[in-house]
Amino acid sequence: MAHTRPTSFLSTLAMIDIVMKGDHRFKAEIPLGVDAVAAYIRHRGFPVETHQCLPDEGAREIARAGQVEVDVYGFQIEMSNYPSLCAVAAIIRRRKPRALIVLGAPCSPSLAAPNIENEPLFDCLVRGAGEQTMLEIMMVVQRGDADLGLVDGLVGAGRKTTRPERRRAN
């Protein structure tokens, strides 16, 4: 997953919003939850990018999203965007097999968790509020440690059991 590098370089995060036709958002409008996680991580000193992918506009959108260059990728999973999310994640996995791909969303514990626990494209799914969980993930990656086993709020990450769900950050 993560790779070791000098601590003078900070681990980078990209939050990629995959917007499907019929989603009630405007172009370049990042969902509040995604933006809140990005702002929380950025405020704690890590470089964060936000991107939007509009797959209904053509295959180039999927390819473009798959070319984003960071260490950790965060996606909001929804029932409607899952096939496109998988397509972007597959590109990232081929290009950067050690990159960390993290999913999350308000529906994630009930709908997504059972489906991604053994999905090789994704490393983990955030349960509950994602701000603190994503910060801990970034800190683990920064240390060059690939073990997410002690980060609360995760499903997957190669474990049979889940860590406790996170509550909203203050």
Backbone as a printed PyTorch tensor [residue, N CA C, xyz], in Angstrom:
tensor([[[  0.8300,  -1.1820,   0.0000],
         [  0.0000,   0.0000,   0.0000],
         [  0.8800,   1.2530,   0.0000]],

        [[  1.1010,   1.8290,   1.1750],
         [  1.8700,   3.0570,   1.2710],
         [  3.3530,   2.7500,   1.0800]],

        [[  4.1100,   3.7540,   0.6970],
         [  5.5420,   3.5740,   0.5380],
         [  6.2750,   4.5330,   1.4600]],

        [[  7.4920,   4.1680,   1.8350],
         [  8.2860,   5.0030,   2.7270],
         [  8.9430,   6.1080,   1.9200]],

        [[  8.9730,   7.3000,   2.4770],
         [  9.6660,   8.4100,   1.8450],
         [ 10.0520,   9.4020,   2.9210]],

        [[ 10.9240,  10.3370,   2.6160],
         [ 11.3670,  11.2850,   3.6400],
         [ 10.1900,  12.0370,   4.2490]],

        [[ 10.2590,  12.3210,   5.5390],
         [  9.1580,  13.0120,   6.2030],
         [  9.0350,  14.4650,   5.7620]],

        [[ 10.0220,  14.9680,   5.0090],
         [  9.8990,  16.3340,   4.4970],
         [  8.8410,  16.4110,   3.3940]],

        [[  8.4370,  15.2500,   2.8600],
         [  7.3790,  15.1930,   1.8770],
         [  6.1100,  14.7320,   2.5740]],

        [[  5.0210,  15.4510,   2.3780],
         [  3.7680,  15.0490,   3.0010],
         [  2.9770,  14.1380,   2.0740]],

        [[  2.3050,  13.1720,   2.6600],
         [  1.4110,  12.3140,   1.8890],
         [  0.2830,  13.1620,   1.3340]],

        [[ -0.1740,  12.8170,   0.1420],
         [ -1.1950,  13.6130,  -0.5340],
         [ -2.4910,  12.8260,  -0.6620]],

        [[ -3.5900,  13.5510,  -0.6500],
         [ -4.9300,  12.9780,  -0.7290],
         [ -5.6930,  13.6410,  -1.8610]],

        [[ -6.4090,  12.8330,  -2.6320],
         [ -7.3580,  13.3550,  -3.6220],
         [ -8.7400,  12.8190,  -3.2730]],

        [[ -9.6940,  13.7020,  -3.1390],
         [-11.0950,  13.3320,  -2.9610],
         [-11.7380,  13.4790,  -4.3380]],

        [[-12.1850,  12.3630,  -4.9020],
         [-12.7380,  12.3550,  -6.2610],
         [-14.2330,  12.0740,  -6.1850]],

        [[-15.0230,  13.0310,  -6.6550],
         [-16.4740,  12.9270,  -6.6560],
         [-16.9330,  12.4570,  -8.0320]],

        [[-17.5450,  11.2850,  -8.0840],
         [-18.0480,  10.7440,  -9.3490],
         [-19.5350,  11.0670,  -9.4380]],

        [[-19.8700,  11.9560, -10.3640],
         [-21.2250,  12.4800, -10.4990],
         [-21.9110,  11.8380, -11.6990]],

        [[-23.0070,  11.1570, -11.4430],
         [-23.7530,  10.5040, -12.5120],
         [-24.9240,  11.3720, -12.9670]],

        [[-25.3510,  11.1510, -14.1970],
         [-26.5150,  11.8750, -14.7220],
         [-27.6930,  11.6460, -13.7740]],

        [[-28.3570,  12.7100, -13.4220],
         [-29.4770,  12.6020, -12.5040],
         [-29.1190,  12.9910, -11.0680]],

        [[-27.7960,  13.0210, -10.7650],
         [-27.4010,  13.5210,  -9.4450],
         [-27.7890,  14.9890,  -9.3730]],

        [[-28.2240,  15.4160,  -8.2390],
         [-28.7050,  16.7990,  -8.1090],
         [-27.5710,  17.7050,  -7.6480]],

        [[-26.5600,  17.8440,  -8.5290],
         [-25.4300,  18.7310,  -8.2700],
         [-25.0940,  19.4490,  -9.5630]],

        [[-24.4740,  20.5960,  -9.4000],
         [-23.9740,  21.3270, -10.5520],
         [-22.5390,  20.8800, -10.8190]],

        [[-22.0620,  21.1160, -12.0360],
         [-20.6590,  20.8480, -12.3230],
         [-19.7980,  21.6510, -11.3550]],

        [[-18.7130,  21.0510, -10.9240],
         [-17.7470,  21.6640,  -9.9980],
         [-18.3000,  21.8450,  -8.5970]],

        [[-19.4330,  21.2490,  -8.2890],
         [-19.9900,  21.3280,  -6.9420],
         [-19.6310,  20.0260,  -6.2090]],

        [[-18.7550,  20.1390,  -5.2320],
         [-18.3160,  18.9830,  -4.4600],
         [-19.2930,  18.8020,  -3.2930]],

        [[-19.7430,  17.5760,  -3.0170],
         [-20.6770,  17.3550,  -1.9030],
         [-20.1050,  17.8530,  -0.5730]],

        [[-20.9680,  18.3320,   0.2800],
         [-20.5580,  18.9250,   1.5550],
         [-19.7130,  17.9640,   2.3880]],

        [[-20.0980,  16.6940,   2.4690],
         [-19.3400,  15.7330,   3.2580],
         [-17.9260,  15.5320,   2.7330]],

        [[-17.7880,  15.4400,   1.4140],
         [-16.4780,  15.2800,   0.7780],
         [-15.6320,  16.5160,   1.0460]],

        [[-16.2350,  17.6820,   0.8790],
         [-15.5280,  18.9370,   1.1110],
         [-15.1320,  19.0870,   2.5830]],

        [[-15.9930,  18.6360,   3.4910],
         [-15.6780,  18.7310,   4.9270],
         [-14.4650,  17.8720,   5.2730]],

        [[-14.4050,  16.6580,   4.7340],
         [-13.2480,  15.7920,   4.9780],
         [-11.9960,  16.4430,   4.3920]],

        [[-12.0850,  16.9380,   3.1590],
         [-10.9370,  17.5850,   2.5150],
         [-10.4490,  18.7750,   3.3400]],

        [[-11.3610,  19.6090,   3.8150],
         [-10.9790,  20.7800,   4.6030],
         [-10.3320,  20.3670,   5.9290]],

        [[-10.8640,  19.3530,   6.5710],
         [-10.3340,  18.8660,   7.8500],
         [ -8.8920,  18.3750,   7.6770]],

        [[ -8.6520,  17.6060,   6.6250],
         [ -7.3150,  17.0620,   6.3750],
         [ -6.3540,  18.1920,   5.9860]],

        [[ -6.8040,  19.0820,   5.1380],
         [ -5.9860,  20.2200,   4.7060],
         [ -5.6130,  21.0980,   5.8990]],

        [[ -6.5630,  21.3270,   6.7940],
         [ -6.3340,  22.1540,   7.9830],
         [ -5.2540,  21.5440,   8.8920]],

        [[ -5.0980,  20.2330,   8.8160],
         [ -4.0920,  19.5520,   9.6320],
         [ -2.7660,  19.3770,   8.8980]],

        [[ -2.6280,  20.0850,   7.7680],
         [ -1.3290,  20.1970,   7.1200],
         [ -1.0510,  19.2960,   5.9420]],

        [[ -1.9810,  18.4390,   5.5680],
         [ -1.7490,  17.5570,   4.4310],
         [ -2.2750,  18.1970,   3.1460]],

        [[ -1.5420,  18.0420,   2.0410],
         [ -2.0450,  18.5320,   0.7500],
         [ -3.2580,  17.7070,   0.3010]],

        [[ -4.3210,  18.3900,  -0.0860],
         [ -5.5550,  17.7290,  -0.5090],
         [ -6.0280,  18.3620,  -1.8110]],

        [[ -6.4300,  17.5060,  -2.7430],
         [ -7.0360,  17.9600,  -3.9920],
         [ -8.4690,  17.4480,  -4.0300]],

        [[ -9.3570,  18.2050,  -4.6520],
         [-10.6990,  17.7020,  -4.9300],
         [-10.8830,  17.6940,  -6.4470]],

        [[-11.4910,  16.6190,  -6.9200],
         [-11.7220,  16.4590,  -8.3540],
         [-13.1520,  15.9870,  -8.5640]],

        [[-13.6690,  16.3100,  -9.7280],
         [-14.9870,  15.8230, -10.0970],
         [-14.8520,  15.0240, -11.3910]],

        [[-15.5220,  13.8980, -11.4590],
         [-15.5220,  13.0400, -12.6350],
         [-16.9670,  12.9240, -13.1140]],

        [[-17.1940,  13.2040, -14.3820],
         [-18.5290,  13.1670, -14.9750],
         [-18.5710,  12.0650, -16.0400]],

        [[-18.6990,  10.7910, -15.6360],
         [-18.6010,   9.6730, -16.5800],
         [-19.6080,   9.7120, -17.7190]],

        [[-20.7520,  10.3260, -17.5100],
         [-21.7590,  10.3850, -18.5650],
         [-21.3160,  11.2740, -19.7320]],

        [[-20.2300,  12.0230, -19.5330],
         [-19.7070,  12.8620, -20.6090],
         [-18.6800,  12.1290, -21.4710]],

        [[-18.4170,  10.8610, -21.1700],
         [-17.5210,  10.0650, -22.0140],
         [-16.4040,   9.3790, -21.2460]],

        [[-15.7900,   8.4160, -21.9250],
         [-14.7380,   7.5990, -21.3180],
         [-13.5170,   8.4120, -20.9110]],

        [[-13.3000,   9.5450, -21.5600],
         [-12.1470,  10.3890, -21.1870],
         [-12.2460,  10.8780, -19.7530]],

        [[-13.4600,  11.0610, -19.2520],
         [-13.6400,  11.4860, -17.8590],
         [-13.1180,  10.4300, -16.8890]],

        [[-13.4290,   9.1640, -17.1640],
         [-12.9400,   8.0600, -16.3230],
         [-11.4120,   8.0260, -16.3840]],

        [[-10.8580,   8.1220, -17.5930],
         [ -9.4010,   8.0900, -17.7630],
         [ -8.7350,   9.2600, -17.0470]],

        [[ -9.3300,  10.4420, -17.1530],
         [ -8.7710,  11.6390, -16.5090],
         [ -8.7400,  11.4700, -14.9930]],

        [[ -9.8290,  10.9690, -14.4290],
         [ -9.8850,  10.7670, -12.9730],
         [ -8.8650,   9.7220, -12.5270]],

        [[ -8.6280,   8.7280, -13.3610],
         [ -7.6610,   7.6940, -13.0330],
         [ -6.2150,   8.1430, -13.1020]],

        [[ -5.9640,   9.3180, -13.6780],
         [ -4.5990,   9.8410, -13.8160],
         [ -4.1800,  10.7820, -12.6900]],

        [[ -5.0650,  11.0580, -11.7500],
         [ -4.7250,  11.9410, -10.6250],
         [ -3.5490,  11.3160,  -9.8720]],

        [[ -2.5440,  12.1210,  -9.5310],
         [ -1.3060,  11.6490,  -8.9040],
         [ -1.2600,  12.0140,  -7.4240]],

        [[ -1.6270,  11.0920,  -6.5520],
         [ -1.5280,  11.2750,  -5.0980],
         [ -1.1930,   9.9300,  -4.4540]],

        [[ -1.1160,   9.9220,  -3.1260],
         [ -0.8390,   8.6950,  -2.3740],
         [ -2.1130,   7.9890,  -1.9250]],

        [[ -3.1300,   8.7910,  -1.5770],
         [ -4.3870,   8.2540,  -1.0530],
         [ -5.5340,   8.8350,  -1.8760]],

        [[ -6.4700,   7.9660,  -2.2600],
         [ -7.6350,   8.3710,  -3.0490],
         [ -8.8840,   8.1370,  -2.2160]],

        [[ -9.7180,   9.1500,  -2.0880],
         [-10.9770,   9.0250,  -1.3690],
         [-12.1430,   9.2100,  -2.3250]],

        [[-13.1220,   8.3120,  -2.2310],
         [-14.3040,   8.3650,  -3.0940],
         [-15.5560,   8.2920,  -2.2480]],

        [[-16.5920,   9.0190,  -2.6550],
         [-17.9140,   8.8790,  -2.0680],
         [-18.6530,   7.8340,  -2.8880]],

        [[-19.0490,   6.7550,  -2.2300],
         [-19.7240,   5.6730,  -2.9300],
         [-21.2350,   5.8750,  -2.8730]],

        [[-21.8620,   5.6840,  -4.0060],
         [-23.3190,   5.7480,  -4.1080],
         [-23.7480,   4.5740,  -4.9830]],

        [[-24.9840,   4.1770,  -4.8690],
         [-25.4690,   3.0580,  -5.6880],
         [-25.2820,   3.3670,  -7.1810]],

        [[-25.5480,   4.5980,  -7.5830],
         [-25.5160,   4.9500,  -9.0030],
         [-24.1060,   5.0810,  -9.5580]],

        [[-23.1150,   5.3830,  -8.7360],
         [-21.7790,   5.6210,  -9.2780],
         [-20.8320,   4.4340,  -9.1310]],

        [[-21.2870,   3.3330,  -8.5610],
         [-20.4040,   2.1990,  -8.2760],
         [-19.6820,   1.6610,  -9.5130]],

        [[-20.3600,   1.4150, -10.6560],
         [-19.6230,   0.9180, -11.8240],
         [-18.5340,   1.8940, -12.3010]],

        [[-18.8310,   3.1810, -12.3090],
         [-17.8360,   4.1740, -12.7270],
         [-16.7160,   4.2970, -11.7100]],

        [[-17.0570,   4.2240, -10.4330],
         [-16.0560,   4.2460,  -9.3750],
         [-15.0920,   3.0680,  -9.5440]],

        [[-15.6290,   1.8920,  -9.8330],
         [-14.7870,   0.7030, -10.0620],
         [-13.8670,   0.9160, -11.2660]],

        [[-14.3700,   1.5600, -12.3200],
         [-13.5550,   1.8090, -13.5130],
         [-12.3910,   2.7440, -13.1980]],

        [[-12.6500,   3.8070, -12.4390],
         [-11.5870,   4.7340, -12.0480],
         [-10.5890,   4.0210, -11.1310]],

        [[-11.0930,   3.2820, -10.1500],
         [-10.2170,   2.5650,  -9.2140],
         [ -9.3370,   1.5510,  -9.9430]],

        [[ -9.8660,   0.8930, -10.9730],
         [ -9.0770,  -0.0820, -11.7390],
         [ -7.9060,   0.5960, -12.4480]],

        [[ -8.1360,   1.7880, -12.9780],
         [ -7.0480,   2.5400, -13.6230],
         [ -5.9920,   2.9030, -12.5920]],

        [[ -6.4420,   3.4080, -11.4470],
         [ -5.5010,   3.7740, -10.3790],
         [ -4.7070,   2.5420,  -9.9430]],

        [[ -5.3800,   1.4200,  -9.7300],
         [ -4.7160,   0.1790,  -9.2780],
         [ -3.6510,  -0.2870, -10.2720]],

        [[ -3.9650,  -0.1830, -11.5900],
         [ -2.9830,  -0.5770, -12.6070],
         [ -1.7670,   0.3430, -12.5950]],

        [[ -2.0170,   1.6410, -12.4700],
         [ -0.9410,   2.6360, -12.4860],
         [ -0.1380,   2.6450, -11.1940]],

        [[ -0.8320,   2.5330, -10.0680],
         [ -0.1980,   2.6770,  -8.7580],
         [ -0.6970,   1.5680,  -7.8260]],

        [[ -0.1790,   0.3620,  -7.9770],
         [ -0.7010,  -0.7670,  -7.2000],
         [ -0.6070,  -0.5860,  -5.6890]],

        [[  0.2890,   0.2730,  -5.2310],
         [  0.4480,   0.4810,  -3.7800],
         [ -0.3450,   1.6810,  -3.2560]],

        [[ -1.0630,   2.3710,  -4.1250],
         [ -1.8850,   3.5060,  -3.6750],
         [ -2.9890,   2.9910,  -2.7610]],

        [[ -3.4400,   3.8410,  -1.8860],
         [ -4.5180,   3.4950,  -0.9620],
         [ -5.8170,   4.0750,  -1.5110]],

        [[ -6.8310,   3.2200,  -1.6660],
         [ -8.1300,   3.6600,  -2.1950],
         [ -9.1730,   3.4450,  -1.1110]],

        [[ -9.7670,   4.5610,  -0.6660],
         [-10.6790,   4.5810,   0.4770],
         [-12.0610,   5.0260,   0.0100]],

        [[-13.0920,   4.3250,   0.4710],
         [-14.4760,   4.6860,   0.1600],
         [-15.1670,   5.1950,   1.4070]],

        [[-16.2180,   5.9710,   1.1980],
         [-17.0440,   6.4250,   2.3000],
         [-18.2930,   7.0890,   1.7650]],

        [[-19.2970,   7.1990,   2.6080],
         [-20.5470,   7.8820,   2.2570],
         [-21.5360,   7.6830,   3.3820]],

        [[-22.5860,   8.4860,   3.4080],
         [-23.5970,   8.3110,   4.4540],
         [-24.2260,   6.9190,   4.4470]],

        [[-24.3430,   6.2960,   3.2750],
         [-24.9870,   4.9830,   3.1830],
         [-24.0050,   3.8430,   3.4000]],

        [[-22.7390,   4.1190,   3.5690],
         [-21.7230,   3.0740,   3.5180],
         [-21.8940,   1.9220,   4.5070]],

        [[-22.2230,   2.1460,   5.7630],
         [-22.3170,   0.9810,   6.6490],
         [-23.3870,  -0.0150,   6.2320]],

        [[-24.5530,   0.4710,   5.8520],
         [-25.6380,  -0.4540,   5.5750],
         [-25.6130,  -1.0350,   4.1690]],

        [[-25.2300,  -0.2490,   3.1760],
         [-25.3200,  -0.7070,   1.7920],
         [-24.0020,  -1.1920,   1.2090]],

        [[-22.9350,  -0.4670,   1.4680],
         [-21.6920,  -0.7540,   0.7620],
         [-20.7920,  -1.7550,   1.4680]],

        [[-20.7740,  -1.7430,   2.7750],
         [-19.8090,  -2.5740,   3.5060],
         [-19.8170,  -4.0340,   3.0900]],

        [[-20.9630,  -4.6940,   3.0170],
         [-20.9350,  -6.1100,   2.6460],
         [-20.3840,  -6.3520,   1.2400]],

        [[-20.5230,  -5.3720,   0.3580],
         [-20.0890,  -5.5460,  -1.0260],
         [-18.6060,  -5.2920,  -1.2450]],

        [[-17.9580,  -4.5080,  -0.4040],
         [-16.5580,  -4.1730,  -0.6710],
         [-15.5710,  -4.8760,   0.2480]],

        [[-16.0510,  -5.5800,   1.2470],
         [-15.1170,  -6.2010,   2.1870],
         [-14.0750,  -7.0670,   1.4940]],

        [[-14.4320,  -7.7250,   0.4130],
         [-13.4880,  -8.5840,  -0.3070],
         [-13.2030,  -8.0870,  -1.7200]],

        [[-13.4990,  -6.8450,  -2.0050],
         [-13.2650,  -6.2560,  -3.3300],
         [-11.7990,  -5.8100,  -3.4280]],

        [[-11.0110,  -6.3750,  -4.3420],
         [ -9.5840,  -6.0540,  -4.4110],
         [ -9.2630,  -4.6380,  -4.9020]],

        [[-10.2170,  -3.9460,  -5.4990],
         [ -9.9400,  -2.5920,  -5.9670],
         [ -9.8240,  -1.5970,  -4.8270]],

        [[-10.4780,  -1.8810,  -3.7020],
         [-10.5580,  -0.9180,  -2.6100],
         [ -9.8400,  -1.4490,  -1.3810]],

        [[ -9.2190,  -0.5470,  -0.6370],
         [ -8.5080,  -0.9470,   0.5750],
         [ -9.4070,  -0.9460,   1.7960]],

        [[-10.3080,   0.0110,   1.8690],
         [-11.1660,   0.0760,   3.0430],
         [-12.3510,   1.0070,   2.8010]],

        [[-13.2950,   0.9170,   3.7050],
         [-14.5000,   1.7300,   3.6860],
         [-14.6190,   2.4090,   5.0420]],

        [[-14.8260,   3.7110,   5.0350],
         [-14.9850,   4.4750,   6.2760],
         [-16.4200,   4.3530,   6.7470]],

        [[-16.5810,   4.0080,   8.0150],
         [-17.9000,   3.9300,   8.6530],
         [-18.0670,   5.1340,   9.5630]],

        [[-19.1940,   5.7970,   9.4420],
         [-19.4480,   6.9590,  10.2910],
         [-18.7340,   8.1930,   9.7570]],

        [[-18.5510,   9.1830,  10.6190],
         [-17.9110,  10.4370,  10.2250],
         [-16.4870,  10.1690,   9.7570]],

        [[-16.1030,  10.7510,   8.6210],
         [-14.8360,  10.4110,   8.0040],
         [-13.6570,  11.3010,   8.3120]],

        [[-13.8660,  12.4470,   8.9440],
         [-12.7760,  13.3930,   9.1300],
         [-11.6030,  12.7990,   9.9170]],

        [[-11.8620,  12.3290,  11.1260],
         [-10.7870,  11.8080,  11.9740],
         [-10.2220,  10.5040,  11.4170]],

        [[-11.0880,   9.6700,  10.8640],
         [-10.6160,   8.4090,  10.2810],
         [ -9.6610,   8.6830,   9.1280]],

        [[-10.0190,   9.6020,   8.2510],
         [ -9.1490,   9.9150,   7.1180],
         [ -7.8480,  10.5580,   7.5970]],

        [[ -7.9180,  11.3820,   8.6300],
         [ -6.6910,  11.9700,   9.1760],
         [ -5.7600,  10.8680,   9.6870]],

        [[ -6.3010,   9.8930,  10.4010],
         [ -5.4650,   8.7950,  10.8910],
         [ -4.8910,   7.9850,   9.7400]],

        [[ -5.6750,   7.7780,   8.6910],
         [ -5.1640,   7.0750,   7.5110],
         [ -3.9850,   7.8450,   6.9310]],

        [[ -4.1280,   9.1600,   6.7940],
         [ -3.0420,   9.9790,   6.2430],
         [ -1.7960,   9.9030,   7.1190]],

        [[ -1.9750,   9.8750,   8.4210],
         [ -0.8370,   9.7870,   9.3380],
         [ -0.1360,   8.4300,   9.2100]],

        [[ -0.9090,   7.3550,   9.0500],
         [ -0.3260,   6.0140,   8.8530],
         [  0.4890,   5.9970,   7.5610]],

        [[ -0.0740,   6.5410,   6.4840],
         [  0.6260,   6.5790,   5.2000],
         [  1.8830,   7.4310,   5.3180]],

        [[  1.7970,   8.5490,   6.0060],
         [  2.9540,   9.4390,   6.1810],
         [  4.1090,   8.7230,   6.8760]],

        [[  3.7870,   7.8900,   7.8430],
         [  4.8220,   7.1300,   8.5600],
         [  5.4060,   6.0140,   7.6970]],

        [[  4.7820,   5.7300,   6.5530],
         [  5.2450,   4.6490,   5.7000],
         [  4.7610,   3.2940,   6.1730]],

        [[  3.7510,   3.3130,   7.0150],
         [  3.1960,   2.1000,   7.5990],
         [  1.9600,   1.7050,   6.7990]],

        [[  1.8870,   0.4680,   6.3840],
         [  0.7460,   0.0140,   5.6030],
         [ -0.3430,  -0.6050,   6.4730]],

        [[ -0.1640,  -0.6310,   7.7850],
         [ -1.1060,  -1.2950,   8.6840],
         [ -2.1980,  -0.3300,   9.1320]],

        [[ -3.3880,  -0.5110,   8.5790],
         [ -4.5310,   0.3050,   8.9850],
         [ -5.3560,  -0.4030,  10.0540]],

        [[ -4.8590,  -1.4930,  10.5620],
         [ -5.6070,  -2.3350,  11.4840],
         [ -6.0650,  -1.6700,  12.7640]],

        [[ -5.4100,  -0.6130,  13.1930],
         [ -5.8020,   0.0400,  14.4460],
         [ -6.5870,   1.3290,  14.2370]],

        [[ -6.8980,   1.6550,  12.9940],
         [ -7.6700,   2.8720,  12.7080],
         [ -9.1480,   2.5640,  12.8900]],

        [[ -9.7860,   3.2620,  13.8390],
         [-11.2220,   3.0750,  14.0530],
         [-12.0100,   3.6190,  12.8670]],

        [[-13.1960,   3.0490,  12.6760],
         [-14.0920,   3.5390,  11.6450],
         [-13.8950,   2.9010,  10.2870]],

        [[-13.1870,   1.7640,  10.2090],
         [-12.9220,   1.1460,   8.9130],
         [-13.5140,  -0.2450,   8.7890]],

        [[-13.9200,  -0.5710,   7.5790],
         [-14.2990,  -1.9230,   7.1740],
         [-13.3130,  -2.2900,   6.0780]],

        [[-12.9130,  -3.5390,   6.0400],
         [-11.9720,  -3.9680,   5.0140],
         [-10.5640,  -3.8890,   5.5450]],

        [[ -9.6710,  -3.3450,   4.7520],
         [ -8.2580,  -3.2300,   5.1180],
         [ -7.6930,  -4.5860,   5.5290]],

        [[ -8.1850,  -5.6500,   4.8640],
         [ -7.6540,  -6.9730,   5.0970],
         [ -8.0380,  -7.6000,   6.4190]],

        [[ -9.0810,  -7.1040,   7.0560],
         [ -9.4670,  -7.6770,   8.3420],
         [-10.8340,  -8.3210,   8.2500]],

        [[-11.0550,  -9.3120,   9.0570],
         [-12.3380, -10.0150,   9.0850],
         [-13.3540,  -9.2640,   9.9300]],

        [[-12.8770,  -8.4870,  10.8880],
         [-13.7770,  -7.7380,  11.7590],
         [-13.6580,  -6.2590,  11.4450]],

        [[-14.6140,  -5.4920,  11.9000],
         [-14.5850,  -4.0510,  11.6730],
         [-14.1710,  -3.3320,  12.9420]],

        [[-13.6250,  -2.1540,  12.7730],
         [-13.2760,  -1.2940,  13.8990],
         [-14.5200,  -0.4720,  14.2610]],

        [[-14.5880,   0.0550,  15.4760],
         [-15.7690,   0.8420,  15.8740],
         [-16.0170,   2.0140,  14.9350]],

        [[-17.2940,   2.2930,  14.7060],
         [-17.6940,   3.4120,  13.8490],
         [-17.2920,   4.7290,  14.4980]],

        [[-16.9170,   5.7050,  13.6830],
         [-16.5390,   7.0380,  14.1670],
         [-17.7690,   7.9170,  14.3920]],

        [[-17.6600,   8.7640,  15.3600],
         [-18.6640,   9.8060,  15.5880],
         [-18.1530,  11.0970,  14.9540]],

        [[-19.0250,  12.0420,  14.7710],
         [-18.6940,  13.3100,  14.1340],
         [-17.5510,  14.0250,  14.8710]],

        [[-16.5900,  14.5870,  14.0930],
         [-15.4680,  15.3260,  14.6670],
         [-15.9400,  16.6820,  15.1750]],

        [[-15.2890,  17.1760,  16.1830],
         [-15.6180,  18.5180,  16.7380],
         [-14.8240,  19.5830,  16.0460]]])
